[in-house]
Amino acid sequence: MTCIYYGVFNVIAGPVTEELFFRGYLTSHYEKQGWFTPVVISVLFSLYHFWLPFNNVFRILAFTPVMYAAYRKKNFCISILFHCICNLFTTISFILVVLG
């Protein structure tokens, strides 16, 4: 049961909430920065995950192109889907380790 709750919160609730804040709210407030906005938001997003500092560079490199796509198309559903997929892979690997 714990794995199910972990999956729901880590694959759906967490990413959607984070993306609504970082890609939705913050992007609209930093929009005057121009082309640099996706980089700033990706760095802030990475630093927000302070409990996993060893993944910061990966997060910045992985999420900046997705952020650019979402920013240019004015559709942050792209980044929500990408974030959910990334978390799905980590959640599956975690559950396999716990159950295996």
Secondary structure, DSSP 8 states (H G I E B T S, - for coil): -HHHHHHHIIIIIHHHHHHIIIIIIIHHHHGGGGGGHHHHHHHHHHHH-TT-GGGHHHHHHHHHHHHHHHHHHT-THHHHHHHHHHHHHHHHHHHHHHH-
